[in-house]
């Protein structure tokens, strides 16, 4: 069993509860961890025997383009899409960080980590 990590994916998206957030957007960082059986890929050097990182990135990118009020909703959509496309994945964890959130004070980010 292995853990595949794709960290620091940057997206400009329009998620947030405030109307302005869904108009002007902001930057998000997504970190993803997928536990999967990779022994066949280790032995054969065959991409079809493991999780394709490019496909994973494309799924995350697609879900980040769909506006949501809550990071919880975005996270659940990402997890559901990944599990659908990679049913052999054992555990999936995604962390979504919203940079410079409009919470009335200076802070680097807020984030949500959700697992399946």
Secondary structure, 3 states (H helix, E strand, C coil): CEEEEEEEEEEEECCCCCHHHHHHCEEEEEEEEEEECCHHHHHHCCHHHCCCHHHHHHHHHHHHHCCCCCHHHHHHHHHHHHHHHCCCCCEEEEEEEEECCCCCCCCCEEEEEEEC
